[in-house]
Amino acid sequence: MTDTNEEFWYDAKTAIAVHALPLLTDLRDKHIGFPGELLRLHNQDTNRANDAWTTILSQIVWSLETVTRDLDLSKEEYEERQRGFNLLGRWFGHLWD
């Protein structure tokens, strides 16, 4: 796939995944912080909060990767992908570093 709008007009989900995936992969691999809410959820334990953020970002990245690869998913994989999309919605406002 190329980055031309003409090729994505009919498949917004793939276009979004293609453009978001490198950004979120970099955020997962290079982040220096995490949402403060995770610190509260993990009793002020910064290591656990950081690990939780990495896990959340990894789940989101995996879900987007399944879209870009157009995989045939099992029921369990489909449900797992949906959990990643739910996490994306839940943490969307915290996707910065």
C-alpha positions, 0 to 999 in steps of 0.5 A: 500500500502507498500513502495516497488518499485515493487508495484509502478512500474505501478502507478507512480502518486500514488507512488509520492503522497504517498511519497510527502504527509507527507512531504507537510503536515508537511511543511503546518502545521509547516512552518516558512516562505514563498516564498518572491514572496508572500510577493511582491504579498501581498504588503509586508503584512507578514500575508497575504503572510503567509496565502496565502502560507498555502492556496497554500500548503493546495490545493496541499495536498488536490490534493495529498490526492485525488490520494492516496484515488483513489476517483471518482471525480466530474468535479468540484473536478477534476478541483480543483485537477488540480489547486492543481497540477498546484500550485505544479508545480508553487511553486515546487522550494519553497518547503523548510523551 
